[in-house]
Amino acid sequence: MDYAERKVLCLDSKAEKGILLGCDQTYTDTPETIFVKGYIIEWKNRNEKGDLVSKLEPVKDDMEKEEIGRILENKFPRANIFF
């Protein structure tokens, strides 16, 4: 996603079918989790072994986390978001 003229790497994880959550028998149709990995510094560059690797910078600022979280919540209202 784009944020403050930077690219942020977010991983979206969804379960294919509904699952039972916890001992209170709570059920959800399609649990979804967004993992915010960080700002993209370098994307898919080859390392000395020839593997494709990306360099990320973690989102450390609490205000930036809050703003990014709000953007993601609007886009994915039922998702759990983790930094």
Residue pairs with C-beta under 8 A, 6 or more apart in sequence:
1 7
1 8
1 10
1 68
1 71
1 72
2 8
3 64
3 67
3 68
3 71
4 64
6 39
6 40
7 39
7 40
7 43
8 36
8 37
8 38
8 39
8 40
8 59
8 68
9 36
9 37
9 38
9 39
9 40
9 54
9 56
10 34
10 35
10 36
10 37
10 72
11 34
11 35
11 37
12 32
12 33
12 34
12 76
12 79
13 32
13 33
13 34
13 35
14 30
14 31
14 32
14 33
15 30
15 31
15 32
16 30
17 30
18 27
18 28
18 29
18 30
18 31
19 27
19 28
19 31
20 26
20 27
21 27
21 28
21 31
28 78
30 78
31 80
32 76
32 78
32 79
32 80
33 79
33 80
33 81
33 82
34 72
34 76
34 79
34 80
34 81
34 82
35 82
36 59
36 65
36 68
36 69
36 72
36 81
36 82
36 83
37 56
37 58
38 56
38 57
38 58
38 59
39 56
39 57
39 58
39 59
40 54
40 55
40 56
41 54
41 55
41 56
41 57
42 53
42 54
42 55
43 54
44 52
44 53
44 54
45 52
45 53
45 54
45 55
46 52
46 53
47 53
58 83
59 65
59 68
59 83
65 83
68 83
69 81
69 83
72 79
72 81
73 79
73 81
